[in-house]
Amino acid sequence: MPLLVTSAAGLNGDGYGALLAFDLDGQRLGTFGEDARVADPRGLAVHPDEPLLFLNSGTNRLLALDSHGKVVRDSGPIEGLNAGGGVFGPDHRYHVGLRSAQTIMAFPSGLDAPGEHVLTPGIVPFPRGFGFGRDGRLFLASGIGPNGDGDDTIVAFAPGKRTPPSVLVTDPELSPLDLMISPNGDIVVSSEHPFGTPDAITTVREYDASDGHLIRVFCPSGSVKFRKPRGLRFAPDGNLYCVAQDEVIAFDFETGDCLGAVVRFRA
């Protein structure tokens, strides 16, 4: 399987508007699949039990692709979806962050039934990634939106509870862009602080899921630019990957070392 990156377009994404494929040496292979429904994609999640990739299309629909890039499931257009990222929850439903509704919605993996609000709409000013802890808690990054409104924190919800959240992380140097749960159960967040400023400090930050204290900060090496970090993913080899502007950066999660850019989008 090649390395796959969803590259959003438009005012917020400023990318290619496609699902891009790269070989393990970082060479671009082109788009992964040619289906026109894969437009301005955001997020990418692997089904826990099936060899399927789920992504959110800018056409307000959810799609599942097979290992050849063929669309095999399609939710059809969902009015007002405006989806961000997506992950599979403990119940194996596909959970999607809704940027306009400021909440999370869960869909059956068959994408054949309407979604259900997992959290109350408007629960945070601007959702910036979420994940489920080992104990079933839901962690939601609350960041700054394109209009400059929002806050910079991570909140937690008890299993099965929609409200109220408890503030878990209060880090004055955090402005979250995406959130993942690491293999050891910690919370890992990509950050650009202050968000959207030319001199923003860009990092990946690791927090303890029990009390929210900062464990360590992953910083880029001199060989990478690491501007506008966004999506985070862990690879089967245990390394942590972060998509940034024109690059995909790898970190050795065990040591914290930056391994450099494994992909460069432009020369």
C-alpha positions as CSV (number, residue, x, y, z in Angstrom):
1,M,0.0,0.0,0.0
2,P,1.4,3.4,-0.9
3,L,1.5,6.4,1.4
4,L,-1.7,8.3,1.0
5,V,-2.4,11.9,1.7
6,T,-5.7,13.8,1.5
7,S,-4.9,17.3,0.0
8,A,-7.8,19.7,0.5
9,A,-8.3,22.6,-1.9
10,G,-10.2,25.9,-1.7
11,L,-9.7,28.8,0.6
12,N,-9.1,26.7,3.7
13,G,-7.0,23.9,2.2
14,D,-5.0,25.6,-0.6
15,G,-4.0,22.1,-1.8
16,Y,-4.6,19.8,-4.7
17,G,-8.2,18.8,-3.9
18,A,-7.3,15.1,-4.4
19,L,-6.2,11.9,-2.6
20,L,-2.5,11.7,-3.5
21,A,-0.4,8.6,-3.5
22,F,3.4,8.3,-2.9
23,D,5.8,5.4,-2.9
24,L,7.9,4.7,0.2
25,D,10.7,6.8,-1.2
26,G,8.5,9.8,-1.3
27,Q,8.0,9.8,-5.1
28,R,4.6,10.9,-6.2
29,L,2.5,8.3,-7.9
30,G,-0.4,10.5,-8.8
31,T,-4.0,10.4,-7.5
32,F,-5.3,7.3,-5.7
33,G,-8.4,6.5,-7.8
34,E,-10.1,8.6,-10.4
35,D,-13.6,8.9,-9.1
36,A,-15.0,12.4,-9.3
37,R,-16.7,12.0,-6.0
38,V,-13.3,12.2,-4.3
39,A,-13.2,16.0,-4.4
40,D,-11.5,18.3,-1.9
41,P,-11.0,15.4,0.5
42,R,-10.4,15.7,4.2
43,G,-9.4,13.1,6.8
44,L,-8.5,9.5,6.1
45,A,-9.3,6.5,8.3
46,V,-8.8,2.7,7.9
47,H,-11.7,0.5,8.8
48,P,-10.7,-1.7,11.8
49,D,-12.1,-4.9,10.3
50,E,-12.2,-4.4,6.6
51,P,-9.6,-3.4,4.0
52,L,-11.3,-0.1,3.3
53,L,-10.3,3.6,3.5
54,F,-12.8,6.1,4.6
55,L,-12.6,9.8,3.7
56,N,-14.8,12.9,3.7
57,S,-15.4,14.6,0.4
58,G,-15.8,18.3,-0.1
59,T,-19.1,17.5,-1.9
60,N,-20.6,16.8,1.5
61,R,-20.5,13.0,1.3
62,L,-18.6,10.2,3.0
63,L,-16.8,7.6,0.9
64,A,-15.2,4.2,1.4
65,L,-12.5,3.1,-1.0
66,D,-11.0,-0.3,-1.6
67,S,-7.2,-1.0,-1.9
68,H,-7.3,0.0,-5.6
69,G,-8.9,3.4,-5.0
70,K,-12.3,2.4,-6.1
71,V,-15.3,3.9,-4.3
72,V,-17.3,1.0,-2.9
73,R,-19.5,2.9,-0.4
74,D,-21.1,6.3,-0.7
75,S,-23.3,8.1,1.8
76,G,-24.7,10.3,-0.9
77,P,-24.8,14.1,-0.4
78,I,-25.6,15.1,3.2
79,E,-26.9,18.7,3.4
80,G,-24.7,20.9,5.6
81,L,-22.2,18.2,6.4
82,N,-19.0,20.4,6.0
83,A,-16.9,17.5,7.4
84,G,-13.4,17.8,8.8
85,G,-11.5,14.6,9.9
86,G,-12.9,11.2,10.8
87,V,-12.0,8.3,13.0
88,F,-13.6,5.0,14.0
89,G,-14.9,4.8,17.5
90,P,-15.1,1.9,19.9
91,D,-18.5,1.0,18.5
92,H,-16.9,0.7,15.0
93,R,-19.0,3.6,13.7
94,Y,-17.3,6.2,11.6
95,H,-17.2,9.4,13.6
96,V,-16.9,12.7,11.7
97,G,-16.1,16.2,12.9
98,L,-18.6,18.8,11.6
99,R,-17.0,22.2,11.2
100,S,-20.1,24.3,10.7
101,A,-22.2,22.5,13.3
102,Q,-19.3,22.4,15.7
103,T,-19.9,18.9,16.8
104,I,-19.2,15.2,16.0
105,M,-21.6,12.9,14.1
106,A,-21.4,9.1,13.9
107,F,-22.3,7.0,10.9
108,P,-22.7,3.2,10.5
109,S,-19.7,1.8,8.6
110,G,-22.0,0.8,5.7
111,L,-22.7,4.5,5.1
112,D,-26.3,3.4,4.5
113,A,-28.1,5.2,7.3
114,P,-28.3,8.8,8.6
115,G,-25.7,9.9,11.1
116,E,-26.3,10.6,14.8
117,H,-24.9,13.5,16.8
118,V,-22.5,12.2,19.3
119,L,-22.1,15.6,21.0
120,T,-24.4,18.6,21.2
121,P,-24.1,21.0,18.2
122,G,-22.0,24.0,19.1
123,I,-20.1,22.1,21.8
124,V,-16.8,23.9,21.0
125,P,-16.2,27.0,18.9
126,F,-14.1,25.1,16.3
127,P,-13.4,21.4,16.4
128,R,-9.8,20.5,15.4
129,G,-9.5,16.7,15.7
130,F,-10.7,14.1,18.2
131,G,-10.0,10.6,19.4
132,F,-11.1,7.9,21.8
133,G,-9.0,6.9,24.8
134,R,-8.5,3.4,26.1
135,D,-11.2,4.0,28.7
136,G,-13.7,5.1,26.2
137,R,-13.4,8.8,26.9
138,L,-13.7,11.1,23.9
139,F,-11.0,13.8,23.6
140,L,-11.8,16.8,21.4
141,A,-9.3,19.5,20.3
142,S,-10.9,22.9,20.4
143,G,-8.9,25.3,18.2
144,I,-9.1,28.6,16.3
145,G,-11.3,28.7,13.1
146,P,-10.4,30.5,9.8
147,N,-12.3,33.6,11.1
148,G,-10.1,33.8,14.1
149,D,-12.7,32.8,16.7
150,G,-12.3,29.9,19.1
151,D,-10.1,28.7,21.9
152,D,-7.0,26.6,22.3
153,T,-7.6,23.6,24.5
154,I,-8.5,19.9,24.7
155,V,-11.7,18.8,26.4
156,A,-12.7,15.4,27.5
157,F,-16.1,13.6,27.6
158,A,-16.9,10.6,29.8
159,P,-18.0,7.5,27.8
160,G,-21.5,8.0,26.5
161,K,-21.8,11.6,27.7
162,R,-22.6,14.4,25.3
163,T,-22.2,17.3,27.8
164,P,-20.7,18.9,29.8
165,P,-17.1,18.5,28.8
166,S,-14.2,18.8,31.2
167,V,-11.2,20.9,30.2
168,L,-8.2,18.5,30.2
169,V,-5.4,20.6,28.6
170,T,-4.5,24.2,29.3
171,D,-1.2,24.9,27.6
172,P,-0.5,28.5,26.7
173,E,1.7,27.3,23.8
174,L,-0.9,25.1,22.2
175,S,-3.1,25.9,19.2
176,P,-4.4,22.5,18.0
177,L,-4.8,21.4,14.4
178,D,-5.3,17.7,14.7
179,L,-5.4,15.1,17.5
180,M,-4.6,11.4,17.7
181,I,-4.4,8.8,20.4
182,S,-0.9,7.2,20.4
183,P,-0.3,3.5,20.8
184,N,0.6,4.1,24.5
185,G,-2.6,5.9,25.1
186,D,-1.3,9.4,25.2
187,I,-2.8,12.3,23.4
188,V,-0.8,13.7,20.5
189,V,-1.6,17.0,18.9
190,S,-0.2,19.0,16.0
191,S,0.0,22.7,16.9
192,E,0.6,26.1,15.2
193,H,0.8,28.9,17.8
194,P,-0.4,31.6,17.4
195,F,-2.6,30.1,14.7
196,G,-2.2,31.7,11.3
197,T,0.6,34.1,12.1
198,P,3.7,34.2,9.9
199,D,6.0,33.6,13.0
200,A,3.9,30.8,14.5
201,I,5.8,28.1,16.4
202,T,4.9,24.7,14.9
203,T,5.2,21.6,17.0
204,V,3.7,18.2,17.8
205,R,2.8,17.9,21.5
206,E,2.2,14.9,23.6
207,Y,-0.1,15.0,26.7
208,D,-1.0,12.5,29.4
209,A,-4.6,11.3,28.9
210,S,-5.2,11.0,32.6
211,D,-4.5,14.6,33.8
212,G,-3.5,16.5,30.6
213,H,0.0,17.4,31.6
214,L,2.5,18.0,28.8
215,I,4.9,15.1,28.4
216,R,7.1,16.2,25.6
217,V,7.3,18.4,22.5
218,F,8.3,17.0,19.0
219,C,10.2,19.7,17.1
220,P,11.3,19.7,13.5
221,S,14.9,19.3,12.5
222,G,16.7,21.9,10.4
223,S,16.1,19.9,7.2
224,V,12.3,20.5,7.1
225,K,10.2,23.7,7.0
226,F,7.2,22.2,9.0
227,R,4.8,25.0,8.2
228,K,1.0,24.7,8.8
229,P,1.0,21.2,10.4
230,R,-2.3,19.4,10.1
231,G,-3.1,15.6,10.0
232,L,-1.4,13.1,12.2
233,R,-1.1,9.4,11.8
234,F,0.8,6.5,13.3
235,A,2.4,3.9,10.8
236,P,2.7,0.2,11.4
237,D,6.4,0.7,12.2
238,G,5.4,2.9,15.2
239,N,6.6,6.1,13.6
240,L,4.5,9.3,13.8
241,Y,3.7,11.2,10.6
242,C,2.5,14.7,10.3
243,V,1.2,16.4,7.1
244,A,2.5,20.0,6.8
245,Q,2.5,22.5,3.9
246,D,4.4,20.8,1.0
247,E,5.8,18.1,3.3
248,V,5.0,14.9,5.3
249,I,7.3,14.8,8.3
250,A,8.2,11.6,10.2
251,F,9.1,11.4,13.9
252,D,10.5,8.4,15.8
253,F,7.8,8.2,18.5
254,E,10.0,6.2,20.8
255,T,12.9,8.7,20.9
256,G,11.1,11.8,19.8
257,D,13.7,12.4,17.0
258,C,12.6,14.1,13.8
259,L,13.4,11.8,10.9
260,G,12.9,14.5,8.2
261,A,10.5,14.8,5.3
262,V,9.4,11.5,3.8
263,V,7.4,13.4,1.1
264,R,7.9,16.8,-0.5
265,F,5.0,18.0,-2.6
266,R,7.0,20.7,-4.5
267,A,10.6,21.1,-5.3
